[in-house]
């Protein structure tokens, strides 16, 4: 069973990741619209969406969301470490 600190970290990390992903999605949408003059594809798997649009959107949105989540989780881990004096349980090396 997870300890109290582990539960706190899990919630804290999840909230940070979800918030970052939402902001990254908005930024990717805006960037796509500026770059192409069109709204991003709603469903890139739709055969009516041109392949270049589907692949481009998958790359841009995937990278934006992935990087934003990673940065948010790093920031959350730093905050957790400053607050508790140690890294979150999932990030400790060799169980230290």
C-alpha positions as CSV (number, residue, x, y, z in Angstrom):
1,X,0.0,0.0,0.0
2,X,1.2,3.5,-0.7
3,X,2.3,5.7,2.1
4,X,0.8,9.2,2.7
5,X,3.7,10.9,1.0
6,X,3.4,8.6,-2.0
7,X,-0.3,9.4,-2.3
8,X,0.4,13.1,-1.9
9,X,3.0,12.9,-4.7
10,X,0.7,10.9,-7.0
11,X,-2.0,13.5,-6.7
12,X,0.4,16.4,-6.9
13,X,2.1,14.9,-10.0
14,X,-1.2,14.1,-11.7
15,X,-2.6,17.6,-11.2
16,X,0.6,19.2,-12.5
17,X,0.7,16.9,-15.6
18,X,-3.0,17.4,-16.5
19,X,-2.7,21.2,-16.1
20,X,0.4,21.3,-18.2
21,X,-1.2,19.1,-20.9
22,X,-4.2,21.4,-21.1
23,X,-2.1,24.5,-21.5
24,X,0.1,22.8,-24.1
25,X,-2.9,21.7,-26.1
26,X,-4.1,25.3,-26.2
27,X,-0.7,26.5,-27.2
28,X,-0.4,23.8,-29.9
29,X,-3.8,24.7,-31.3
30,X,-2.9,28.4,-31.5
31,X,0.5,27.6,-33.1
32,X,-1.2,25.4,-35.7
33,X,-3.7,28.0,-36.5
34,X,-1.0,30.7,-37.0
35,X,1.2,28.4,-39.0
36,X,-1.5,26.9,-41.3
37,X,-4.3,29.4,-41.2
38,X,-6.6,26.5,-40.3
39,X,-8.0,24.9,-37.2
40,X,-6.1,21.8,-36.1
41,X,-7.7,18.5,-37.3
42,X,-10.4,17.3,-34.8
43,X,-9.7,13.7,-35.6
44,X,-6.4,13.1,-37.4
45,X,-7.4,9.4,-38.0
46,X,-10.3,10.6,-40.3
47,X,-9.4,9.6,-43.9
48,X,-10.8,13.0,-45.0
49,X,-7.9,14.8,-43.2
50,X,-4.8,15.1,-45.5
51,X,-2.0,12.9,-44.3
52,X,0.4,15.8,-44.0
53,X,-2.0,17.5,-41.6
54,X,-2.6,14.3,-39.6
55,X,1.1,13.6,-39.2
56,X,2.0,17.2,-38.6
57,X,-0.7,17.6,-35.9
58,X,0.3,14.4,-34.2
59,X,4.0,15.5,-34.0
60,X,3.3,19.0,-32.9
61,X,0.6,18.2,-30.3
62,X,2.5,15.1,-29.0
63,X,5.8,16.9,-28.5
64,X,4.1,19.9,-26.9
65,X,2.0,17.9,-24.4
66,X,4.9,15.5,-23.6
67,X,7.4,18.3,-23.0
68,X,4.9,20.3,-20.9
69,X,4.0,17.3,-18.8
70,X,7.7,16.5,-18.2
71,X,8.5,20.1,-17.2
72,X,5.5,20.3,-14.9
73,X,6.4,17.0,-13.2
74,X,10.0,18.2,-12.7
75,X,8.8,21.4,-11.2
76,X,6.4,19.5,-8.9
77,X,9.2,17.1,-7.9
78,X,11.4,20.1,-7.0
79,X,8.6,21.6,-4.9
80,X,7.9,18.3,-3.2
81,X,11.6,17.9,-2.4
82,X,11.9,21.4,-1.0
83,X,8.8,20.8,1.1
84,X,9.7,17.4,2.5
85,X,13.4,17.3,2.3
86,X,13.5,14.3,-0.1
87,X,12.5,13.4,-3.6
88,X,9.0,11.8,-4.2
89,X,9.0,8.0,-3.7
90,X,8.8,7.2,-7.4
91,X,11.9,9.4,-8.1
92,X,14.3,8.2,-5.4
93,X,17.3,6.4,-6.7
94,X,18.0,3.0,-5.3
95,X,15.3,3.3,-2.7
96,X,17.1,6.2,-0.9
